[in-house]
Amino acid sequence: MKVDGRLPNLTDGDFRFIRELMVASSGILMADHKRTLVAGRLMPRLRALGLASYAEYVERLNSPAHSQERRLLVDLLTTNETSFFREPAHFEMLGRWVRQRNQCLRLWSAAGSSGQEAFSIAMTLAEHSPYPGWSIIASDISQRVMTQARRAVYPMSQAAQFPPGWLERYCLRGIDASEGLFRMTEPIRERVEFCEINLIQPLPQRLGSFDVIFLRNVLIYFDAQRKRLILGQVLDRLRQGGLLFISHAENVQGLALPLRAVQPSIFERL
């Protein structure tokens, strides 16, 4: 590794290889303007491996003996920005919807990231569902964020968007060395199962079907062909009359899907 403070150069060829590997592995296309971001996110990995150039790292990625490194690449380059109760209108709608259903509900947070979305869903159901037998699957392509999600520990600052009283009802405040943190309570944690799923690969049969699916901030990363693939697979797992949530930055227009708009970014499966 260079010691004069200058970063090694991410060449056109190395960037092209990394982009093609990301598309093949995750379906995500890194745009040309993401080159600096890619270089920055991979630099700590080069340092950890003692590599002097991105070319050496690409050589490692290209080696059949380093399949785990290719998986780690997806972890490093996948954006996992999330927060509790992001897009609050979604959770208000979910609360109203579940109050009308006296049945065992299954819900899927299909891009669960570090768990905030899934636990926001869980708290909403704990607060509003008249039937106690509900469960949540939360998945993500990133092994790293799924590990974080299973811990269910977050900085206290992330509770800023909680409805009044919910922090006290559904979380434990950290003390001593854990001061400034909170953890979801066991009754909430045990309702959420975390697993790694790549949405551009065939979905595992064991996943089953769902009454509600959150597929938010996923489609923006894919071209039209992969959007159809992902939505087709996901809707095959959504029961008739169930709800699909996407983000306000996404749309499903022109894809001829069996969906009816309920309100912006919320759809009913026909």
N, C-alpha and C positions, 0 to 999 in steps of 0.2 A: 504494500500500500504506500502511496506517495506520502511524504512527510512534510512537503513544502506548503501544505494548505490548499493546493489546487485539487479540484475534483477530477477524476478520470472522465473521459469523454464517452457519452452514450452515442455511438455511431448510428447512422441510418440503418445499417444492416442489423445491428444488435436490437435496436428499437423495433424494427420490423419483425424480427424473430419473436420478441417478447409479446408484441401485439397479436401475432398469429397464434401463439401458444395460449394466450388469454381467451381468444375467440374459440379455439378448439376445446379448451377446458371448461369455460364458463359461459360462452356465448357473448361475452362483453367485449365490445370493440373500443379500444382506447384511441380516441381521436388524436390527430396530429398535435394539437395544442396541449395534450397531456404528457408530452415527452419530458418536460422538466419535473412534473409531479412524479412520473415513473422513476426518474433518476434519483430524486430525493428520497422516495420511499424505499428504494433498493440499496441506497448507500450504507445504512446501518448493517444490512445483511452482508454486504461485501466486507465491511470491517470485521464482522463477527467471524467470517470464514477466512480472513487474512488474504483476500484476493486484491490484486492491484488494478484490475480493469473489469469493465462490464463484459468484455469479450471472454474473460475467464469464467465469469458467472454464466454466460450463455452456453459455454462449453459444458459446464456442469449440468445445466438444465437439459441439455441435449443428450446427456448420458443415461442409458437405461438403468444404471445403478443408482440414480438419484431421483426416483419418482416422487419421493416425499418432498424434495425441494420444489418440484413443479406444483405440488399442492400448496406448499408454503407461499409460493409466488402469488397464487390466487388470493390467499389470505392477506398478503401485504398490499396488493393493488385494489382490493375490493373496498369500496366506500361503505362505511357502516354507521353513518350519522343517524341518530335516532334520539327520541326523548319520550318521557311519560306523557300520555294524553296528547300526543301530537295530532293536530287537526281535531280540536275538541268536539266539533259537531258530529264527528263519526261516533264518538262514545256516547253522546247524548242520544243519537239515533239508536245505537245498539241497546242502551238501557231501556228505551221505550219498547223496542222490538221484543226483547227477551221477557219483559213483564207480561206480555200477551201469550206466552208459550209455557204451558205446564207439561213439559216433556224433557227428556234427557238430551241435552244439546251437546254437540261436538263442534269445536271451532278450531281453525287453523290460522296461525300467524306464519305466512309462507315466506316471509323475509324477516325473520325474527330478530336478527342482529344480536345485540347484547341483552335482550330480554325485556326491555322497557315496554314494547308494544304488547307482548304476551301478558305481562303482569298488569298492564292497564286494562286489558280485556278481562283478566281474571278478577280484578277488583270490581269492575263494572258488573260482572255476573254475580259476584258475591253480594253486591249491594242490591241488585234489582231482580234476579231470577227467582221466581216463586218455586222452582223445582231444584233441589240440591244436587241432582246427579249430572252435573256438567263437567266437561273436560276440555283441555286445550292442548293441541300439538303446536310447537314452535320450531321452525326449521330455518336453516341458513346454509349456504355453501361453505362458510368459513368455520373451520374447526376452532379457531382462536376465539371468536366471539361466542360460539356455543359454550365453550368452557367458562367464559366470563358470565354468561347468562345463567348457567347452572349454579354459580355461587350466589346469585341474587343479592349482591352487595353493591350499593351505589352511594355516591357523595350526597350529602344532605341537600345540596343546591339543586339536585335533580327533582326534588319533591315540590318545587315551586308551583307546578301546575296541578297538584293534587286538589280535588274538591275538599272543602272544609271537613276536618275530622277523619279523613281517610288515612292519613299518615299514622294516626294513633290506632286506628282499627286494624290496619293491614300490614304494618311494618314495626320493626324493632329498632330502636335507636341504639347506636353504638356507644359504648362507654370505654373509659381508659384509652388503650391503644387504638380502639375503633371509634373514638369520638369524631364527630363530623361525618359519620357514615350511617346508613340504615340498611337493614336486610328485610326482605319480604318474610312474613310469618310463615310457619310451616303449613297451616291450612291452605294458604295461597300457593306456596311452592309445590305442594303435592298434587295440585290440580293441573300443573303444566309439565308436559314431557318435551324435552329438547332432543332434536336429532338433526343430523346433517343431510341435506337434500339438495341436489343440483337440479334446478328447474328445467334445464334443457335436456336432461336425461329422462328416460322412462321413470315415472313415479313408482316407488315400491308398492306392491300390492297390499302390503300390511297397513298402508296409510289409511285405508278405508274411505268413508265418505263423511261429508260435513254439512252442518246447517249454516255456517257462516265462515267465509274465508276473507282474510285481510291479505291483499296482494299490493301493498303500497310501496311506491318508490322503487319499483322493479322494472316496469315496462320501459321507462325512460332510457334504459341502458341498451335496448335491443332494437334491431331493425324490424320491419313489418313481418318478415317471414318468421323470425323467432318469437315475436309477440303472438302470432297465431298459434305457434307450437305450444308456447307456455299457457296461453289462455285456454286452448283446447284441452290440454291435460288437466288444468285446474278445474275447469267447468265440468269435466267428467266426474270430478269428486265432490261437486256441489249439488246437494239435493234440490229437487224442484221446490220453488218457493223460498229457497235459501238466499242469503245476501252475500254479494261480493263488494268489498271495499277496495278502491284504488285511490291514489293520491289526486289532489286537485291539479297537479302538474301533468297528469296523464289523461289519455282518452282512449276509448275503444270504438270510436266511430269508423264506419266503413269496413268493419271486420266481420259483419254478418253473424253475430253471436246471439245465442238464445237468451238475451237479457232485456229487461225492462228497466229504464231509469226510474229510481225512486226519488232521489234528489241528487244534486251534483256530486259525482264520484261514488255514488252508492247505487247498486243494481240488484234487481231480483232475478233469480234463475227461473226461466220459463220451462 
